[in-house]
Amino acid sequence: MLDQLVDRATAEGLQIDARRDRLLVGWVVARDQPGPGQFIARLVTEALTVYVLRAQLPPGVKRSDRQMADPPDLVEIWFAQ
């Protein structure tokens, strides 16, 4: 999967579009991606998408606590409201 880096405005538009057609939309924040000490947020609907963000998350999201079963590089998940 080739990542497509997006800015915050594009991320907000993608999130709005995804919410029209899907019940589950969120951003998965992972550490050490693309390299050590770096973080990305990847748009998730029914599955991971190619859209990644390295800036502030778009508005309209709520943080979900990390679960014990989550992969070690997963920091948190933010779900669109």
C-alpha positions in Angstrom: 0.0 0.0 0.0 1.5 3.3 -1.1 0.7 6.1 1.4 -0.8 9.3 0.2 0.3 12.2 2.5 -2.6 14.7 3.0 -2.8 18.0 4.8 -5.3 18.8 7.5 -7.8 20.4 5.1 -7.8 17.4 2.8 -8.0 15.1 5.8 -11.2 17.0 6.9 -12.7 16.6 3.5 -11.9 12.9 3.3 -13.4 12.4 6.8 -16.6 14.2 5.8 -16.9 12.2 2.6 -16.3 8.9 4.4 -19.0 9.7 7.1 -21.6 10.0 4.3 -21.3 6.4 3.3 -19.9 4.6 6.4 -20.7 4.1 10.0 -17.1 3.6 11.2 -14.6 6.3 10.3 -11.5 7.2 12.3 -7.8 7.9 12.5 -5.3 5.4 13.8 -2.2 7.1 15.3 0.9 5.0 15.1 4.5 5.7 16.3 7.8 5.0 14.5 6.2 5.5 11.1 7.7 6.2 8.7 10.8 6.2 10.9 11.8 6.0 14.5 10.4 8.8 16.7 7.9 9.9 14.0 4.1 9.6 14.1 1.4 9.3 11.5 -2.4 9.2 11.6 -4.0 6.9 9.0 -7.6 7.2 7.9 -9.6 4.0 8.7 -13.1 3.1 7.5 -13.8 -0.7 7.2 -10.1 -1.1 6.6 -6.9 1.0 6.6 -6.7 3.5 3.8 -3.7 5.0 1.9 -4.4 8.4 3.4 -1.9 9.5 6.1 -1.6 12.7 8.0 1.4 14.1 9.9 -0.3 17.2 11.3 -3.1 18.0 13.6 -6.2 15.7 13.2 -9.3 17.2 11.7 -12.1 18.5 13.9 -15.0 16.3 14.9 -13.1 13.3 16.3 -13.2 11.7 19.8 -10.3 9.7 21.3 -10.7 6.1 22.2 -8.6 4.4 24.8 -5.9 2.1 23.7 -6.7 -1.6 24.1 -4.3 -4.3 25.4 -4.7 -6.3 22.1 -3.6 -3.3 20.0 -0.3 -3.6 18.2 2.6 -2.0 20.1 3.1 0.8 17.5 -0.5 1.9 17.8 -0.8 4.9 20.0 -4.5 5.8 19.9 -7.6 5.8 17.7 -9.8 8.8 17.1 -13.3 8.2 15.8 -15.2 10.7 13.7 -18.4 11.8 15.4 
